[in-house]
């Protein structure tokens, strides 16, 4: 006979989670913050689906998760570092595109560089499928690829982003990347 483990009654049950289909959605911004990372800053915008069949999708998903809950409705923008590089120009354009979509979606909102004021605004979101591999398993998750004027979503005037597939050739050619050298395991000190 099996002994009943402590905590069995309180343990949550694994369930299949619904995945948001790729497409365009009307979103409401719940909050925004700037995270400082070792390599720079990133603007993290939390949102949920504001209307339609998938209204409150991310809140429902969060409530259905087990012990290690994580809010999945996020959009991250790497902030420019003002270093004048081509990469920085790309970051500026990404930031401006997202902010313009929020301004266009909210006639009474003008960006004043205070990320906290993004809360409560609406915006359109274009979502696509991203392939992943984890511990030998592959699958797809849906992610917000970019913000657009919410009117485009309401009118159905958008194109669903193509799936982002894993590069199957990555790390399969067994060549040593530039700047690295092959080591003999016998030479390692551990």
N, C-alpha and C positions, 0 to 999 in steps of 0.2 A: 504494500500500500504506500502511496506517495504522501509524504508529509507536506502539508499546506505551508508555503513560505510566508514569512511576515511581509506585509505590504501587498499581498495578492489582491485583496478586495479594492484597494485604492489605485492599483495600476490601471493605466489607460490601455485600451485595445487598439492595435494597429488597424487602420482602415485605408481603403483606396481613396486617394485624394483626387478631387476633380481638378482638371487643368483648364485654365482659361484658354479658349481657342484664339488662334492668331486672328487679328482684325483690328478695327478701330473702336475705341471706347471713349465715352464721356467720363472724365475723371474729376474728382474733387481733391484738392491738396489738403492733407491733414496737418502737416507741419514740415518745416525745413530747417536744416542746421548745417553748419560747416564743420567738417571733421579735419583735424590736422593729422596728417600721416608723416612718416619719416621722409617721404619724397615730395610732399607738397600738400595742397589742400583740395578737398572734394566737397561739393555741395550735394547733400543727400536730401531728396524730396520724397516724403512718404505720401502716398495717395491711396484712394479706393475708387472703385467704379461707382459713378454717381447715379446711373439710371439704367433701365433696361433689364433684360433677363439676368444679367450678372451683377446687378446692383449689390453693393456691399460684399463683393466676392472675397476681397482680402481680409476683411473682418471675420467673415464666416470661416475662412481657411485658418486664420489665427486661432479662433475659438476651438476649432476641431483638432488642432495639433496636440500632441502629447505633452510631456514634461518640458522639453526644450523648445519652447515657442519662439518663432522668429517671424517678424512681419515681412512678407514677400513683396508687397506693393511699394517698391522704391525705384527711383530714377536717380542715377548718380552722374554728376557732371564734374570732370576734373577742371579745377580752376586754373586760369593762366598764372604764370609766375612773372610776367612782365620782363622776360629775358630777350625779347625780340627775335626768337628763333621761329622757324617755319612751324615747328610743333606747337609753339605758343599761339601762333596765328590760328591754327586749327582749333585749339582750346577756346580761344576768344569767339570764334565763329559758332562753335557748339553752344556755348553759354548764351550768346546773343540770339540764336535760333530758338532756344527753349524759352527765354524771357520774352521774346517777341510773340511767341505762341500764347503765353499766359496773358500778356497785355492785349493781344487781339481778341482773346476769349472773354475778357472782362473789361467792359467799357469804362468802368470807374477805377481801374487800377493802372498806376504808373510806377514802374520800377524805380526805387530810390536806394538800392544797394543794401536794403535791410531784409535778409532772407526770412525773418520771422513774419513779415507782412505777406508772404506768399500763402500763408494758411487761410483756408476758406475760399480761395479762388478756384475756378474751374478751368480745365484745359482738355484738349483732345489728346489721346495717346494712341500711337500706332504700335501694335504688338506683333512680334514675330516669334517663330520657334527657333530655339537654339539646341543643338545636339550636345549631349554630355557623355562622358565616360567616367565611371567610378567603380573601382574594385572589379574591373572586368565586365561590368554591365553598362550598356548604353541606353539612352532614351532621349526624350525631349522635355524641355521646360519652355514656358512662354515668358518673354521679357518685353518690357516697354523699350522700344528702340529709339523713339523720339516723340517730342511734344509737337502738336499742330494746333491751329485754330480750331476750337470746338465746333464751329459752324461746318467745317469740312466733314467732321464725323456725323453731325446731324443730317447733312445732305447726302451722305454716302459718297462723298467726293474725295476718295483716298484709294491708295493702292496698298494691299497687304504686303509687308516686307517678305522677301524670299527667306526660306529657311537658311540658317547658318549651320553648316555641317562641319563636323570635325575633319581635319586634314588627315586622311588615312595614311598618307605617305610620311607624315611627321615621325621622325626618329626611327624609320624603318630602313634607311640606307646605311646605317651603322658607320657613318663617317664621323670623324672627330671634328667638332666645330673649331673655327679659327680662334686662336688664342689659348687652346687647351692642348694638353699632351696626354698620350696614353700612359697609364701607370700599370706596373706589374704588382699584383696583389701581394707578392712576397716582400715588396719593398715598404709596405704600409706598416706603421708602428702599432697597429691594433688588430 
